[in-house]
Amino acid sequence: MYDRKLITGIADRWAGETAVTYGTNACIPKQQGWFPGIPSPMTAHTMQHALLAEYEGCTVEEAFDGHEIETQQGTCYAIETSEELELARPDIPALSDAIMQELRLIPGIGKITAEKFHQRGIQDISDLITHPRFGADARIIADAADENDWTFLEAHCRRRCTASDNLFLLFSLVTHPSDLLFFDIETLGIFSRPVILFGAGRIEGRSLKVTQYLLRNIGEEPAAISAVMEEITENTRLVTYNGRAFDYPYLRDRAGYYGIPSVNDPAHTDLLHHVRRQWKREMPDCRLGTVEGKILGQYRKEDLPGSMVPWYYQTYRRTGNPGPLVPIIEHNRLDITNLPLIYERLLEGCLCPSH
């Protein structure tokens, strides 16, 4: 049962702690080593003052075209936008073919053994069905592929392959495009600090609908978490950038803090693993902004980095002025809208290495 008094007490405690940590005299990083496209500390100060002046006297509801959502945990604020998107993906046979060509899925076959089989003209798992040692396991995999038992095959691949293996990218093809959930969060730091913005993108026809659940105050965090959890069903596949290590575990941790049920291990495609596999030699680093520039040709101008989100959000909380929320929301929205584009390019590179 939702105990509003208890949640309010928790929220007040978090508000006090974040005010101490991210007050007006918060320490700002030195300018040395600043990345292009990210505002320097002085620029960030100037930008914040300009936003405070522009939005003086405005409310969150006036600044952002959104609406309130009622959940079992209370009320939160949702901002919805839409972007044109025609996601191009290969058909399921591309996954089936890739599985059958990966001899290392058979227990006992590693890279060297697979290469020896290739030299002998054995290119497909079905070629090993009659093999005295590997035949039984080869038949299990071949039968599962024939029966489209993707759940079994993906679980088997987890045991035999690394997280960056192309097969895990291709397994996303079994998920209907409308069940892909492009997901990203903005937090007040690390180690169990509140999440102040949840971004979720879904494909609807030829558009990407982005819903951003914003905390107007810390007390709305359980309601926002509840709204996000309602989006994650048994058919959902999360598509994130470092979300397997950060975003989703963080979300589950915050949900557990409030006693909100969560899906233990949803289907998940973490694009960071595949970016490193395909493009790490082409880029100085694998930050999302770097990938957007090098691969998509998109460069953000004065994008607010995650490290400055707590400072900007605390300024909003202290003043009630929604101006500092503008770059936080825009940063999160761009993260979400660019994920499908990177996902599409990764699929191209997976099937056609020349890309």
Order of alpha helices (4+ residues) and beta strands (2+ residues): alpha-alpha-alpha-beta-beta-alpha-alpha-alpha-alpha-alpha-beta-beta-beta-alpha-beta-alpha-beta-alpha-alpha-alpha-alpha
